[in-house]
């Protein structure tokens, strides 16, 4: 079973590059609760956890908004071939949200996944300090990014958390390095003398 206190501390440590402000703590708290939620604890249990972390449910509103945005943007997906709609939302440390949906192509290799669409939109808008990438699909289990998206996440949002959301409310939260251990990076082709 997941330990929410342990998850909160490790997620907060992962996000510490962004400081230890209210939004960082909210993302870490919501991630810990999301991983823990599968155990079906009550709202009172969640409230008590938040009190221990000196937070309230109101502190989590922006994070919950990011999750809802990922779920809602699925409707904008262009998926005539697979009928598999995926939505994604990126939350910046500034509190701004960017979103994307999967866009298929009859030449399947040209398909753009929701995660890459959201990250590209965020970068194009000048975002670069990302706290959270949410991914939502109508799947029983939380949706997991494909390998190409994992590489994008590791490169463009290495200090973010990744929230994977399924249709029945199931959630799985992790760091990019947990999603793609031993990722390829620029350190592999830039030799340091």
C-alpha positions as CSV (number, residue, x, y, z in Angstrom):
1,X,0.0,0.0,0.0
2,X,1.2,3.5,-0.7
3,X,2.2,5.8,2.1
4,X,0.8,9.2,1.4
5,X,3.3,11.0,3.8
6,X,6.2,9.3,2.0
7,X,4.8,10.1,-1.4
8,X,4.2,13.8,-0.4
9,X,7.8,14.2,0.8
10,X,9.3,12.5,-2.3
11,X,7.1,14.4,-4.7
12,X,7.8,17.7,-2.9
13,X,11.6,16.9,-3.1
14,X,11.3,16.2,-6.8
15,X,9.5,19.5,-7.4
16,X,11.9,21.5,-5.1
17,X,13.7,22.9,-8.2
18,X,10.6,25.2,-8.4
19,X,10.9,26.2,-4.8
20,X,8.6,25.2,-2.0
21,X,5.7,27.6,-2.6
22,X,2.0,26.9,-2.3
23,X,1.5,25.5,-5.8
24,X,4.5,23.1,-5.5
25,X,3.1,21.8,-2.2
26,X,-0.4,21.5,-3.7
27,X,0.9,19.4,-6.7
28,X,2.9,17.2,-4.3
29,X,-0.1,16.8,-2.0
30,X,-2.6,16.1,-4.8
31,X,-0.1,13.5,-6.3
32,X,0.2,11.8,-2.9
33,X,-3.5,11.7,-2.5
34,X,-4.0,10.5,-6.1
35,X,-1.7,7.5,-5.6
36,X,-3.3,6.8,-2.2
37,X,-6.9,7.2,-3.4
38,X,-7.0,3.7,-4.8
39,X,-7.2,2.4,-1.2
40,X,-10.6,4.1,-1.0
41,X,-10.1,6.2,2.0
42,X,-12.8,8.7,3.0
43,X,-13.0,12.4,2.5
44,X,-12.3,12.8,6.2
45,X,-9.0,10.9,5.8
46,X,-8.0,13.2,2.9
47,X,-9.0,16.3,5.0
48,X,-6.9,15.0,7.9
49,X,-3.9,14.5,5.6
50,X,-4.2,18.0,4.2
51,X,-4.4,19.4,7.7
52,X,-1.1,17.6,8.6
53,X,0.4,19.3,5.5
54,X,-1.2,22.6,6.5
55,X,-3.4,22.7,3.5
56,X,-7.1,22.7,2.6
57,X,-9.0,21.3,-0.4
58,X,-9.1,24.9,-1.7
59,X,-5.3,24.8,-2.1
60,X,-5.7,21.9,-4.6
61,X,-8.2,23.7,-6.9
62,X,-5.6,24.6,-9.6
63,X,-4.3,21.1,-9.7
64,X,-7.8,19.6,-9.9
65,X,-8.5,22.1,-12.6
66,X,-5.5,20.8,-14.6
67,X,-6.9,17.2,-14.2
68,X,-10.3,18.3,-15.3
69,X,-8.9,20.2,-18.3
70,X,-7.0,17.0,-19.5
71,X,-10.3,15.1,-19.2
72,X,-12.3,17.8,-20.9
73,X,-9.9,18.4,-23.8
74,X,-10.2,14.8,-24.9
75,X,-13.4,15.9,-26.8
76,X,-11.2,17.9,-29.1
77,X,-9.1,14.9,-30.2
78,X,-9.0,13.9,-33.9
79,X,-9.1,10.1,-33.7
80,X,-11.1,8.8,-36.7
81,X,-9.0,5.7,-37.0
82,X,-8.6,4.4,-33.5
83,X,-11.5,6.2,-31.8
84,X,-9.2,6.5,-28.9
85,X,-9.4,10.1,-27.5
86,X,-6.6,11.3,-25.2
87,X,-6.4,14.7,-23.5
88,X,-3.4,16.3,-21.8
89,X,-2.8,19.4,-19.7
90,X,0.4,21.0,-18.6
91,X,0.5,23.2,-15.4
92,X,3.3,25.7,-15.2
93,X,4.9,27.0,-12.0
94,X,3.3,30.4,-12.9
95,X,-0.2,28.7,-12.5
96,X,-0.9,28.8,-16.2
97,X,-2.4,25.8,-18.0
98,X,-1.8,24.6,-21.6
99,X,-3.6,21.6,-23.2
100,X,-3.5,19.3,-26.1
101,X,-5.4,16.3,-27.6
102,X,-4.2,13.5,-29.8
103,X,-4.4,14.2,-33.6
104,X,-4.3,11.1,-35.8
105,X,-3.2,10.9,-39.4
106,X,-3.9,8.2,-42.0
107,X,-0.2,7.8,-42.2
108,X,-0.1,6.5,-38.6
109,X,3.5,7.5,-38.0
110,X,2.5,11.2,-38.3
111,X,0.0,11.0,-35.5
112,X,0.6,13.5,-32.7
113,X,-0.1,12.3,-29.1
114,X,-1.9,14.5,-26.6
115,X,1.1,14.7,-24.3
116,X,3.4,16.1,-27.1
117,X,0.6,18.4,-28.3
118,X,0.3,19.9,-24.8
119,X,4.0,20.2,-24.2
120,X,4.5,21.8,-27.7
121,X,1.7,24.3,-27.0
122,X,3.3,25.2,-23.6
123,X,6.7,25.7,-25.1
124,X,5.3,27.7,-28.0
125,X,3.6,30.0,-25.5
126,X,6.9,30.6,-23.6
127,X,6.4,28.1,-20.8
128,X,9.4,26.3,-19.4
129,X,8.9,25.6,-15.7
130,X,6.4,22.8,-15.6
131,X,5.0,21.3,-12.4
132,X,2.5,18.8,-13.8
133,X,1.5,16.9,-16.9
134,X,-1.9,15.3,-16.8
135,X,-3.0,12.6,-19.2
136,X,-6.6,11.4,-19.4
137,X,-8.3,8.7,-21.5
138,X,-11.4,6.6,-21.3
139,X,-9.6,3.6,-20.0
140,X,-10.3,1.5,-16.9
141,X,-6.6,1.7,-15.8
142,X,-4.8,5.1,-15.9
143,X,-3.4,5.8,-19.4
144,X,0.3,5.5,-19.7
145,X,2.3,7.6,-22.2
146,X,3.9,5.9,-25.2
147,X,7.7,5.7,-25.5
148,X,8.0,8.8,-27.7
149,X,6.0,10.9,-25.2
150,X,8.0,9.6,-22.3
151,X,11.2,10.9,-24.0
152,X,9.5,14.3,-24.6
153,X,8.4,14.5,-21.0
154,X,11.9,13.6,-19.7
155,X,13.4,16.3,-21.9
156,X,10.8,19.1,-21.7
157,X,9.4,18.5,-18.2
158,X,12.0,16.7,-16.2
159,X,11.1,18.4,-12.9
160,X,7.3,17.9,-13.3
161,X,5.1,15.2,-12.0
162,X,3.0,13.0,-14.4
163,X,-0.6,12.3,-13.6
164,X,-2.2,9.5,-15.5
165,X,-6.0,9.4,-15.2
166,X,-8.5,6.6,-16.2
167,X,-12.2,6.9,-16.7
168,X,-13.2,5.3,-13.4
169,X,-11.3,7.9,-11.4
170,X,-8.2,5.7,-11.0
171,X,-5.0,7.7,-10.9
172,X,-1.3,7.0,-11.1
173,X,1.3,9.7,-10.3
174,X,5.1,9.5,-10.9
175,X,8.2,11.4,-11.8
176,X,9.5,11.5,-15.4
177,X,12.5,9.4,-14.4
178,X,10.2,6.7,-12.9
179,X,8.3,6.7,-16.2
180,X,11.5,6.4,-18.3
181,X,14.5,5.2,-16.3
182,X,17.9,5.5,-18.1
183,X,16.4,8.0,-20.6
184,X,18.5,9.2,-23.5
185,X,19.8,12.7,-23.0
186,X,22.2,15.3,-24.3
187,X,24.8,14.1,-21.8
188,X,25.2,11.0,-24.0
189,X,26.4,12.9,-27.0
190,X,28.0,16.0,-25.5
191,X,31.4,15.0,-24.1
192,X,32.6,17.1,-21.2
193,X,36.3,17.6,-21.0
